[in-house]
């Protein structure tokens, strides 16, 4: 039997096989991957494919799935309120600042040692109350010296007056020359001026002595003291002793848009006492009630606003100087205004509008012309009538003619909208229940 000869590969054949086999394997892998990716799309496009969560092909179910045609038939749960007629306050809100009626830095007007500080920091004082005491002894000595000088010069004046009367008698008898009488009269006038200067020195010494008793020039609240007792104080000290701010009454300054100025001035000219309320920075807590005091005489060209000042009695000291406040100015009260909640007003391409709920459960878009706003209510001038129900919650899901289901907000807070006892389907869904495939 002849020996078996195996096929011998040439070097060139080995090189071809080395490149061909990996290339075929790569092409086969790419083909399998393409088939795997293309299969789900083909199944989804096939008529009669599974529409149930279980995915069993060829079956049918009443479950419409997310975004299916069943959702378009369900009513949208919304909250609605009726338009009512009520008294409405026309108010203007602004951010204001409390300003003390008077702010005074109490300064010591004489030099000396501060012997006593007679106030407590933060204390309420009245005008004229003593706040501090400077050592009065040097000024008492100066007063005594001035009084002594006055008494000496006054005595000389009295003596000169007596001589003057004597010289006048002698001159009438032609016993002395006219020149001697004129000299005596000049001496009397000179001593009269000296006595007047001495009296001024006495008054100045009394004034300097009174300055040693430091008093408050205004009624108000004292701040933190700038100097302690025992220090040497000077009239030229820049810091002073203490700052006193008058806070009863207190003023609040706030800006108003220049568009409001004609209406505001019209009411001011009529003598109307426009009430003003001051709230905290959150705008929730009422701090004080006051009245409009004055309107500035110029408009700020950079902001287009005018400054307005209101006065508050501030008996409970709720307002503090430089405190930021939310101010509400009451311009007028409308006794019978048609109002709806501000949450019912939408803004879009039609302008200002609301969705009105009809008796058949559908909604229609109503464009509105609004008036004033007071808190969470807004005045409706055109577009609605008394008793019309408007959507206040859920309007973002609506369109013209949409079917809605008005729910109770309290019930919505307790459980999901449209839920019924014993089931988790929305109200109005009467189809058979479907349980997802296990």
Helices and strands as residue ranges (DSSP letters): H 11-45, H 69-73, E 76-82, E 84-106, E 112-117, E 124-125, E 130-134, H 137-172, H 178-211, E 213-215, E 220-222, E 232-233, E 242-257, G 258-260, H 261-269, E 275-279, E 286-300, E 305-312, E 324-341, G 342-344, E 346-348, E 351-357, E 363-367, E 369-374, E 377-382, E 389-393, G 395-397, E 404-406, H 409-414
